[in-house]
Amino acid sequence: MTRVMRRILLLRHAKSAWSDPGASDHERPLNRRGQDAARRIGAYLDRHRLVPEYVLCSTATRARETWDLVAAEIPAAPPPHHDERLYNAAAGSILDVLGQASPGIKSLLLVGHNPGLQELSTLLIASGDLDDRERLHEKLPAGGLVVIDFPIEAWSKLHPRSGRLERFVVPRTLAAATD
């Protein structure tokens, strides 16, 4: 029996601004560097045909702006579904949200925050490029994208050490690469 594959794309929001001392953490916008990085990640997703079927996004301004700029680079980008449970959520909470995704969805992109996304990535990954896994264990930078594949039939079957790291991309390397 062939197993159905599921793919999660975890995207940490791009670099945000700290310029307004009166703004709450939830309302912080992206800075210029973050805006540029989000566009690069969007172009990368489109160019490499990594367009998700479904998008879950934190309600924080910086996460929403990240997805809006990413989506602007992808002609077939799906609309985001904003979920307040993803704002600064811990790995276990994010895993709970992912486990509730519709079984019909094969690829899902989640825009969120650290340290939860980095912790979730290292929790879920069992295999994949060792160098990338080590880099991810050290740091998931702002705007970083983690793509993990799972041989599961339903999101409710998602569990620790069940995924294969397909790729780990950071905006800085995209800026330097010609690809």
TIPA-34453 format. One record per residue: residue number from 1; chain; x, y, z of N, C-alpha, C in turn. Coordinates in steps of 0.1 Angstrom, whole numbers. Each point is the difference from the previous one (the first is absolute). Layout:
N
+-----+-------+-------+-------+-------+-------+-------+-------+-------+-------+-------+
!   n ! chain !   nc1 !   nc2 !   nc3 !  cac1 !  cac2 !  cac3 !   cc1 !   cc2 !   cc3 !
+-----+-------+-------+-------+-------+-------+-------+-------+-------+-------+-------+
! NUM !     A !     X !     Y !     Z !     X !     Y !     Z !     X !     Y !     Z !
...
+-----+-------+-------+-------+-------+-------+-------+-------+-------+-------+-------+
//
This chain:
179
+-----+-------+-------+-------+-------+-------+-------+-------+-------+-------+-------+
!   n ! chain !   nc1 !   nc2 !   nc3 !  cac1 !  cac2 !  cac3 !   cc1 !   cc2 !   cc3 !
+-----+-------+-------+-------+-------+-------+-------+-------+-------+-------+-------+
!   1 !     A !     8 !   -12 !     0 !    -8 !    12 !     0 !     9 !    13 !     0 !
!   2 !     A !    -3 !     9 !    -9 !     8 !    12 !    -1 !    -6 !    10 !    11 !
!   3 !     A !     9 !     5 !     7 !    -4 !    10 !    10 !    -2 !    14 !    -6 !
!   4 !     A !    -9 !     7 !     5 !    -3 !    14 !    -5 !    10 !     9 !     7 !
!   5 !     A !     6 !     9 !    -8 !    10 !     9 !     6 !    -7 !    13 !     4 !
!   6 !     A !     4 !     6 !    11 !    -4 !    13 !     4 !    12 !     8 !     1 !
!   7 !     A !    -1 !    13 !    -3 !    11 !    10 !     1 !    -4 !    12 !     8 !
!   8 !     A !     9 !     3 !     9 !    -1 !    12 !     8 !    11 !    10 !    -4 !
!   9 !     A !    -4 !    12 !    -2 !    10 !    11 !    -2 !    -1 !     9 !    12 !
!  10 !     A !    10 !     1 !     8 !     0 !     9 !    11 !     8 !    12 !    -3 !
!  11 !     A !    -6 !    11 !     1 !     6 !    13 !    -4 !     0 !     9 !    12 !
!  12 !     A !    12 !     3 !     5 !     1 !    10 !    11 !    -3 !    14 !    -6 !
!  13 !     A !    -7 !     8 !     6 !    -3 !    14 !    -5 !    14 !     6 !    -3 !
!  14 !     A !     0 !     9 !    -9 !    12 !     8 !    -4 !     4 !    10 !    11 !
!  15 !     A !    11 !     6 !    -2 !     6 !    10 !     9 !   -10 !    11 !     3 !
!  16 !     A !    -3 !     2 !    13 !    -9 !    11 !     4 !     6 !    12 !     5 !
!  17 !     A !    -7 !    11 !     1 !     5 !    13 !     5 !    -3 !     1 !    15 !
!  18 !     A !     9 !     7 !     6 !    -2 !     3 !    15 !     0 !    16 !     1 !
!  19 !     A !    -3 !     7 !   -10 !     1 !    14 !     0 !   -10 !     8 !     8 !
!  20 !     A !   -12 !    -6 !     2 !   -11 !     7 !     7 !     0 !    -6 !    14 !
!  21 !     A !     5 !     8 !    10 !     0 !    -5 !    14 !   -13 !    -2 !     6 !
!  22 !     A !   -11 !     7 !    -6 !   -13 !    -2 !     6 !    -8 !   -11 !    -6 !
!  23 !     A !     5 !    -7 !   -11 !    -7 !   -11 !    -6 !     2 !   -12 !     8 !
!  24 !     A !   -11 !    -8 !     0 !     1 !   -13 !     7 !     7 !   -10 !    -9 !
!  25 !     A !     5 !   -11 !     7 !     7 !   -10 !    -8 !    -8 !    -5 !   -11 !
!  26 !     A !   -13 !    -2 !     2 !    -9 !    -6 !   -10 !    -1 !     9 !   -12 !
!  27 !     A !     1 !    13 !     2 !    -2 !    10 !   -11 !    13 !     4 !    -7 !
!  28 !     A !    11 !    -6 !     3 !    13 !     4 !    -6 !     0 !    -3 !   -15 !
!  29 !     A !     3 !     9 !    -9 !     0 !    -2 !   -14 !    14 !    -6 !    -5 !
!  30 !     A !     1 !    -3 !   -12 !    13 !    -4 !    -6 !     8 !    12 !    -3 !
!  31 !     A !    13 !    -1 !     1 !     9 !    11 !    -4 !     3 !    -2 !   -15 !
!  32 !     A !     8 !     8 !    -6 !     3 !     0 !   -14 !     7 !   -14 !    -4 !
!  33 !     A !     9 !    -3 !     8 !     7 !   -13 !    -2 !    -9 !   -12 !     0 !
!  34 !     A !   -10 !     0 !     9 !   -10 !   -10 !     1 !    -9 !    -1 !   -12 !
!  35 !     A !    -4 !    12 !    -5 !    -8 !     1 !   -11 !     7 !    -6 !   -12 !
!  36 !     A !    12 !     3 !    -2 !     8 !    -5 !   -11 !     2 !   -15 !     1 !
!  37 !     A !     2 !    -5 !    12 !     2 !   -14 !     2 !   -13 !    -8 !    -3 !
!  38 !     A !   -11 !     5 !     4 !   -13 !    -6 !    -2 !    -2 !    -2 !   -15 !
!  39 !     A !     3 !    11 !    -8 !    -2 !    -1 !   -14 !     9 !   -10 !    -6 !
!  40 !     A !    13 !    -1 !     5 !     9 !   -10 !    -5 !    -5 !   -15 !     2 !
!  41 !     A !    -5 !    -2 !    12 !    -5 !   -13 !     4 !   -13 !    -3 !    -9 !
!  42 !     A !    -8 !    10 !    -2 !   -12 !    -2 !    -9 !     4 !    -4 !   -14 !
!  43 !     A !    10 !     7 !    -6 !     5 !    -3 !   -13 !     6 !   -14 !     0 !
!  44 !     A !     7 !    -4 !    10 !     6 !   -13 !     1 !   -10 !   -11 !     0 !
!  45 !     A !   -11 !     2 !     8 !   -11 !   -10 !     1 !    -6 !    -2 !   -14 !
!  46 !     A !    -3 !    11 !    -6 !    -6 !     0 !   -14 !     9 !    -7 !   -10 !
!  47 !     A !    13 !     4 !     0 !    10 !    -6 !   -10 !     2 !   -15 !     2 !
!  48 !     A !    -1 !    -4 !    13 !     3 !   -14 !     3 !   -13 !    -8 !     2 !
!  49 !     A !   -11 !     6 !    -4 !   -13 !    -7 !     0 !    -3 !    -6 !    14 !
!  50 !     A !     2 !     9 !    10 !    -2 !    -4 !    14 !   -13 !     7 !     5 !
!  51 !     A !    -9 !     2 !    -8 !   -12 !     8 !     3 !   -10 !    -9 !     9 !
!  52 !     A !    -3 !     4 !    12 !    -8 !    -9 !     8 !   -15 !     1 !    -4 !
!  53 !     A !    -7 !   -10 !     4 !   -15 !     0 !    -2 !    -7 !     9 !    10 !
!  54 !     A !     6 !     1 !    12 !    -7 !     6 !    11 !    11 !     8 !     8 !
!  55 !     A !    -4 !    11 !     6 !     9 !     9 !     7 !    -6 !     3 !    14 !
!  56 !     A !     7 !    -3 !    10 !    -3 !     4 !    14 !     9 !    11 !     4 !
!  57 !     A !    -5 !    11 !     6 !     9 !    11 !     3 !    -4 !     6 !    14 !
!  58 !     A !    10 !     3 !     7 !    -1 !     7 !    13 !    -8 !    13 !    -3 !
!  59 !     A !    -6 !     5 !    10 !    -7 !    13 !    -1 !     9 !    12 !     2 !
!  60 !     A !    12 !    -2 !     4 !     9 !    11 !     2 !     3 !     7 !   -13 !
!  61 !     A !     1 !    13 !     1 !     2 !     9 !   -12 !    12 !    -5 !    -9 !
!  62 !     A !    11 !    -3 !     7 !    12 !    -4 !    -8 !    -2 !   -13 !    -7 !
!  63 !     A !    -8 !    -9 !     5 !    -3 !   -13 !    -6 !    -9 !     2 !   -12 !
!  64 !     A !   -10 !     8 !     2 !   -10 !     3 !   -11 !     7 !     7 !   -11 !
!  65 !     A !     8 !    10 !     3 !     8 !     7 !   -11 !     9 !    -9 !    -7 !
!  66 !     A !     6 !    -9 !     7 !     9 !   -10 !    -6 !    -7 !    -8 !   -11 !
!  67 !     A !   -12 !    -6 !     4 !    -7 !    -7 !    -9 !    -5 !     8 !   -12 !
!  68 !     A !    -5 !    12 !     3 !    -5 !     9 !   -11 !    11 !     2 !   -11 !
!  69 !     A !    12 !     3 !     5 !    11 !     2 !    -9 !     5 !   -13 !    -8 !
!  70 !     A !     0 !   -11 !     8 !     3 !   -13 !    -7 !   -11 !    -3 !   -10 !
!  71 !     A !   -12 !     2 !     3 !   -11 !    -4 !    -9 !    -1 !     9 !   -12 !
!  72 !     A !     5 !    12 !     1 !     0 !    10 !   -11 !     9 !    -5 !   -11 !
!  73 !     A !    10 !    -9 !     3 !     9 !    -6 !   -10 !    -5 !   -13 !    -6 !
!  74 !     A !   -11 !    -5 !     5 !    -5 !   -13 !    -4 !   -14 !     2 !    -6 !
!  75 !     A !    -1 !    -2 !   -13 !   -13 !     2 !    -7 !   -11 !    -8 !     6 !
!  76 !     A !     3 !   -13 !     4 !   -10 !    -9 !     4 !    -1 !    -1 !    16 !
!  77 !     A !     5 !    10 !     7 !     0 !     0 !    14 !   -14 !    -1 !     6 !
!  78 !     A !    -2 !    -9 !    10 !   -13 !    -1 !     6 !    -2 !    11 !    11 !
!  79 !     A !   -12 !     3 !     3 !    -2 !    10 !    11 !     4 !    -6 !    13 !
!  80 !     A !     5 !     9 !     9 !     4 !    -5 !    13 !   -12 !    -2 !    10 !
!  81 !     A !     2 !    -9 !     9 !    -9 !    -2 !    11 !     7 !     5 !    12 !
!  82 !     A !    -4 !    11 !     6 !     7 !     5 !    12 !    -5 !    -7 !    13 !
!  83 !     A !     9 !    -4 !     8 !    -3 !    -7 !    12 !     8 !     6 !    12 !
!  84 !     A !    -8 !     5 !     9 !     7 !     7 !    12 !     8 !   -10 !     8 !
!  85 !     A !    -3 !   -13 !    -1 !     7 !   -10 !     8 !    15 !    -1 !    -4 !
!  86 !     A !     3 !     5 !   -12 !    14 !    -1 !    -5 !     9 !    11 !     5 !
!  87 !     A !    -6 !    11 !     6 !     8 !    11 !     4 !     9 !    -4 !    12 !
!  88 !     A !    13 !     0 !    -3 !    10 !    -4 !    10 !    -3 !   -13 !     7 !
!  89 !     A !    -6 !   -10 !    -8 !    -3 !   -13 !     5 !    12 !    -9 !     2 !
!  90 !     A !    -1 !    -8 !    10 !    10 !   -11 !     2 !    -2 !   -11 !   -10 !
!  91 !     A !    11 !    -8 !    -1 !    -1 !   -11 !   -10 !   -12 !    -9 !     2 !
!  92 !     A !    -3 !    -4 !    12 !   -11 !    -9 !     2 !   -13 !     6 !    -4 !
!  93 !     A !    -2 !    13 !     2 !   -12 !     7 !    -4 !    -2 !     0 !   -15 !
!  94 !     A !    11 !     3 !    -7 !     0 !     0 !   -14 !    -3 !   -13 !    -6 !
!  95 !     A !     6 !   -11 !     6 !    -3 !   -13 !    -4 !   -15 !    -4 !     2 !
!  96 !     A !    -6 !     5 !    10 !   -14 !    -2 !     2 !    -8 !     7 !   -11 !
!  97 !     A !     3 !    12 !    -3 !    -7 !     7 !   -11 !     2 !    -8 !   -13 !
!  98 !     A !    12 !    -4 !    -3 !     3 !    -8 !   -13 !    -8 !   -13 !     0 !
!  99 !     A !    -1 !    -6 !    11 !    -8 !   -13 !     1 !   -14 !     2 !    -3 !
! 100 !     A !    -6 !    12 !     0 !   -14 !     2 !    -3 !    -2 !     4 !   -14 !
! 101 !     A !    10 !     0 !    -8 !    -2 !     4 !   -14 !    -8 !   -11 !    -8 !
! 102 !     A !    -7 !     5 !    -9 !    -9 !    -9 !    -8 !     8 !   -11 !    -7 !
! 103 !     A !    -4 !   -13 !     1 !     7 !   -11 !    -7 !     2 !     2 !   -15 !
! 104 !     A !    -8 !     8 !    -6 !     1 !     2 !   -15 !    11 !     9 !    -4 !
! 105 !     A !     6 !     7 !    10 !    11 !     9 !    -3 !    13 !    -8 !     0 !
! 106 !     A !     8 !     1 !   -11 !    12 !    -8 !    -2 !    12 !     9 !     4 !
! 107 !     A !     0 !    13 !    -3 !    11 !     9 !     4 !    -5 !    13 !     7 !
! 108 !     A !     6 !     3 !    11 !    -4 !    11 !     8 !    12 !     8 !     4 !
! 109 !     A !    -2 !    13 !    -1 !    10 !    10 !     4 !    -4 !     7 !    12 !
! 110 !     A !     8 !     1 !    10 !    -3 !     6 !    13 !    10 !    12 !     2 !
! 111 !     A !    -5 !    12 !     2 !     8 !    12 !     3 !    -1 !     3 !    15 !
! 112 !     A !    11 !    -1 !     7 !     0 !     2 !    14 !    13 !     6 !     5 !
! 113 !     A !     3 !    -4 !    13 !    10 !     7 !     8 !    10 !   -10 !     6 !
! 114 !     A !    11 !     5 !     4 !    10 !    -8 !     8 !    -3 !     4 !    14 !
! 115 !     A !     4 !    -9 !    10 !     7 !   -12 !    -2 !    -9 !   -12 !    -4 !
! 116 !     A !   -13 !     2 !    -1 !    -9 !   -11 !    -3 !     3 !    -7 !   -13 !
! 117 !     A !     2 !     7 !   -11 !     2 !    -6 !   -13 !    13 !    -8 !     0 !
! 118 !     A !    11 !     5 !     5 !    12 !    -7 !     0 !    -1 !   -12 !     9 !
! 119 !     A !    -6 !     1 !    11 !    -2 !   -12 !     9 !    -9 !   -11 !    -7 !
! 120 !     A !   -10 !     5 !    -7 !    -9 !   -10 !    -7 !     8 !    -7 !   -11 !
! 121 !     A !     8 !     8 !    -7 !     8 !    -6 !   -11 !     9 !   -11 !     5 !
! 122 !     A !     7 !     3 !    10 !    10 !   -10 !     6 !    -8 !   -12 !     6 !
! 123 !     A !   -11 !     3 !     5 !    -9 !   -11 !     6 !    -5 !   -10 !   -11 !
! 124 !     A !    -4 !     6 !   -11 !    -6 !    -8 !   -11 !     9 !    -8 !    -9 !
! 125 !     A !    12 !     6 !    -2 !    10 !    -6 !   -10 !     7 !   -12 !     6 !
! 126 !     A !     0 !   -11 !    -8 !     7 !   -12 !     3 !    11 !    -2 !   -10 !
! 127 !     A !    -1 !     5 !   -12 !    11 !    -2 !   -10 !     1 !    12 !    -9 !
! 128 !     A !     9 !    -1 !   -10 !     2 !    11 !    -9 !    15 !     4 !     1 !
! 129 !     A !     4 !    10 !    -8 !    13 !     4 !    -1 !     6 !     4 !    14 !
! 130 !     A !    10 !    -7 !     4 !     6 !     2 !    14 !     5 !    15 !     2 !
! 131 !     A !     7 !     5 !   -10 !     4 !    14 !     2 !   -11 !    10 !     2 !
! 132 !     A !   -11 !    -2 !    -8 !   -12 !     9 !     1 !    -6 !    -2 !    14 !
! 133 !     A !    -1 !   -13 !     4 !    -6 !    -2 !    13 !     8 !     6 !    12 !
! 134 !     A !    13 !     0 !    -1 !     9 !     6 !    10 !    -2 !    15 !     0 !
! 135 !     A !     0 !     6 !   -13 !    -2 !    15 !    -1 !   -14 !     4 !     6 !
! 136 !     A !   -10 !    -8 !    -2 !   -13 !     3 !     5 !    -1 !    -2 !    15 !
! 137 !     A !     7 !   -10 !     5 !     1 !    -1 !    15 !     6 !    12 !     6 !
! 138 !     A !    10 !     6 !    -6 !     7 !    12 !     5 !    -9 !    12 !    -1 !
! 139 !     A !    -7 !     2 !   -11 !    -8 !    12 !    -2 !    -9 !    -1 !   -12 !
! 140 !     A !   -12 !     5 !     3 !   -10 !     2 !   -11 !    -1 !    16 !    -1 !
! 141 !     A !     7 !     6 !    -9 !     0 !    14 !    -1 !   -13 !     6 !    -5 !
! 142 !     A !    -2 !    13 !     2 !   -12 !     7 !    -5 !    -1 !    -3 !   -15 !
! 143 !     A !   -12 !    -3 !    -5 !    -2 !    -3 !   -14 !     4 !   -14 !    -4 !
! 144 !     A !     5 !    -8 !     9 !     5 !   -13 !    -3 !   -12 !   -10 !    -3 !
! 145 !     A !     2 !    -8 !   -10 !   -10 !   -10 !    -5 !     5 !   -14 !     2 !
! 146 !     A !    -8 !    -8 !     6 !     3 !   -14 !     3 !   -11 !    -8 !    -7 !
! 147 !     A !     4 !   -10 !    -9 !    -9 !    -8 !    -7 !     2 !   -15 !     5 !
! 148 !     A !   -11 !    -6 !     5 !     1 !   -13 !     6 !   -11 !    -9 !    -6 !
! 149 !     A !     4 !   -12 !    -5 !    -9 !    -9 !    -5 !    -3 !   -11 !    10 !
! 150 !     A !   -13 !    -5 !    -1 !    -4 !   -11 !    10 !    -8 !   -11 !    -8 !
! 151 !     A !     3 !   -12 !     3 !    -7 !   -11 !    -7 !   -13 !    -4 !     9 !
! 152 !     A !    -9 !     9 !     1 !   -12 !    -2 !     8 !   -13 !     3 !    -9 !
! 153 !     A !   -11 !    -7 !     4 !   -12 !     2 !    -7 !    -8 !    12 !     5 !
! 154 !     A !     2 !     4 !    13 !    -8 !    10 !     6 !     9 !     8 !     9 !
! 155 !     A !    -3 !    13 !     1 !     7 !     9 !     9 !    -1 !    -4 !    14 !
! 156 !     A !   -10 !    -6 !     4 !    -2 !    -5 !    14 !    11 !   -10 !     3 !
! 157 !     A !     6 !    -6 !   -10 !    10 !   -11 !     3 !    14 !     7 !     1 !
! 158 !     A !     1 !    13 !    -1 !    13 !     7 !     1 !     6 !    -2 !    14 !
! 159 !     A !    12 !    -5 !     1 !     6 !    -2 !    13 !    16 !     3 !    -1 !
! 160 !     A !     6 !     1 !    12 !    14 !     3 !     0 !     8 !   -10 !    -7 !
! 161 !     A !    11 !     5 !    -7 !    10 !    -9 !    -7 !    -7 !    -8 !   -11 !
! 162 !     A !   -10 !     6 !    -7 !    -6 !    -7 !   -11 !     2 !     6 !   -13 !
! 163 !     A !     8 !    11 !    -1 !     1 !     7 !   -12 !    15 !     0 !    -6 !
! 164 !     A !     0 !     3 !   -13 !    13 !     1 !    -7 !     2 !    14 !    -4 !
! 165 !     A !    11 !     6 !     4 !     3 !    14 !    -4 !     3 !     0 !   -15 !
! 166 !     A !    -9 !     7 !    -8 !     2 !     0 !   -14 !     9 !    12 !    -4 !
! 167 !     A !    -2 !    11 !     7 !     9 !    11 !    -2 !    -1 !    11 !    11 !
! 168 !     A !    11 !     7 !     2 !     1 !    11 !     9 !     6 !    12 !    -7 !
! 169 !     A !    -8 !    10 !    -1 !     4 !    12 !    -8 !    -1 !    13 !     9 !
! 170 !     A !    11 !     8 !    -1 !    -1 !    13 !     7 !     2 !    11 !   -10 !
! 171 !     A !    -7 !    11 !     2 !     1 !    11 !   -10 !    14 !     5 !    -3 !
! 172 !     A !     9 !     0 !     9 !    14 !     4 !    -2 !     6 !    -8 !   -11 !
! 173 !     A !    -2 !   -13 !     0 !     6 !    -8 !   -11 !    -6 !     2 !   -13 !
! 174 !     A !   -13 !     3 !     0 !    -7 !     3 !   -12 !     5 !    13 !    -7 !
! 175 !     A !     3 !    10 !     9 !     6 !    12 !    -5 !    13 !    -2 !    -7 !
! 176 !     A !     8 !    -9 !     5 !    13 !    -2 !    -5 !     0 !   -10 !   -12 !
! 177 !     A !   -10 !    -8 !    -1 !    -1 !   -10 !   -11 !    -6 !     6 !   -13 !
! 178 !     A !     3 !    -6 !   -11 !    -6 !     4 !   -12 !   -13 !    -8 !    -3 !
! 179 !     A !    -2 !   -11 !     8 !   -12 !    -8 !    -2 !   -12 !     7 !     7 !
+-----+-------+-------+-------+-------+-------+-------+-------+-------+-------+-------+
//
